[in-house]
Amino acid sequence: MAHNQQLLGMLNQLQHDISGVRGVMLAASDGIPLAHNFPESAAGRIGAMAAAALGLAKRVTVATQMGDLSETTVRGEKGYLLIFSAGPKGVLIVAAALSVDLLEATHKARTLAQRIAPELEGVEV
Amino acid sequence: MRPLKLLVVGPVGAGKTAFIQALSETEVVETDELASEEIGKERTTVALDYGTLTLDGIPIHLWGTPGQERFSFMWDLLAEGALGLVLLVPGDNPRDFPKARMILEYVTSRHPIPYMVGVTRQDLPKVWTAQDVADYFELDERQVMGMNALSPTSSVLALIKLLEFVQGETWKGV
């Protein structure tokens, strides 16, 4: 697996590449943060909530014959939380303002999640 | 008849998912994911378990929770509207008793609902009994029951016990 510093580098790069992104995290599938640039005090809860939301959304896709889940999005009055599956072991989380270019953010984050997934696979995280 | 919503809580590995699987007559909705911590098993519940059954004509909806404290928002969320609570405590792992007590206090202080405590793994040789756990938690021994969450019979008996607390009367059988 990439070192956490390398992971953090990739997350920071994503944030840098997309205007309006406020924070990026890679968490384990059970919600434990692996690398992130959120405030430390908020990270644990964000990881757990995103893992729960993604875990539940996975069952929704199965129940509605949509195949394997890849992502789920939460939209509030003030922003988005974009949550992507990064393979069976990871969750990529992007917090963004409402002004973000959603298509661009989704595309870039999805690409990163797919890139990180094999690095998490088959290794202890 | 309006379904009875019951909540199942307890520390990691107490047998919450197994309990719901043992009881549910419908396919259980599970949200288990790979665990990244050493928890004695490969996967762990990250959002909820959901199963349903009918007992003595009463439709029952069982909602299971994740055990880790970082998922405490799910305890709170799923407790909404619940009429009864099952706390499962792994009888072979007293190190988790403080966590179990914390979960019980967390939920019952926010949602004062009737509860019973199931002490799981009673099939193992070295295990705390219901009486031991009642003493430890300073609970009425009638509220605590030894059980095996993998066994449908044992799980139904625990459920009946809880229904007695919820309905305030002794169960009279089907």
Chai-1 contact restraints between the chains, C-beta under 6 A:
chainA,res_idxA,chainB,res_idxB,connection_type,confidence,min_distance_angstrom,max_distance_angstrom,comment,restraint_id
A,A28,B,S36,contact,1.0,0.0,6.0,A-B,restraint_1
A,S29,B,E33,contact,1.0,0.0,6.0,A-B,restraint_2
A,S29,B,L34,contact,1.0,0.0,6.0,A-B,restraint_3
A,D30,B,E33,contact,1.0,0.0,6.0,A-B,restraint_4
A,D30,B,A35,contact,1.0,0.0,6.0,A-B,restraint_5
A,D30,B,S36,contact,1.0,0.0,6.0,A-B,restraint_6
A,D30,B,T44,contact,1.0,0.0,6.0,A-B,restraint_7
A,D30,B,V46,contact,1.0,0.0,6.0,A-B,restraint_8
A,G31,B,R70,contact,1.0,0.0,6.0,A-B,restraint_9
A,I32,B,S36,contact,1.0,0.0,6.0,A-B,restraint_10
A,G44,B,R70,contact,1.0,0.0,6.0,A-B,restraint_11
A,A48,B,R70,contact,1.0,0.0,6.0,A-B,restraint_12
A,A48,B,F71,contact,1.0,0.0,6.0,A-B,restraint_13
A,A51,B,V46,contact,1.0,0.0,6.0,A-B,restraint_14
A,A52,B,V46,contact,1.0,0.0,6.0,A-B,restraint_15
A,A52,B,A47,contact,1.0,0.0,6.0,A-B,restraint_16
A,G55,B,T31,contact,1.0,0.0,6.0,A-B,restraint_17
A,G55,B,E33,contact,1.0,0.0,6.0,A-B,restraint_18
A,G55,B,V46,contact,1.0,0.0,6.0,A-B,restraint_19
A,G55,B,A47,contact,1.0,0.0,6.0,A-B,restraint_20
A,L56,B,T31,contact,1.0,0.0,6.0,A-B,restraint_21
A,L56,B,A47,contact,1.0,0.0,6.0,A-B,restraint_22
A,R59,B,V29,contact,1.0,0.0,6.0,A-B,restraint_23
A,P88,B,L34,contact,1.0,0.0,6.0,A-B,restraint_24
A,K89,B,L34,contact,1.0,0.0,6.0,A-B,restraint_25
A,V125,B,S36,contact,1.0,0.0,6.0,A-B,restraint_26
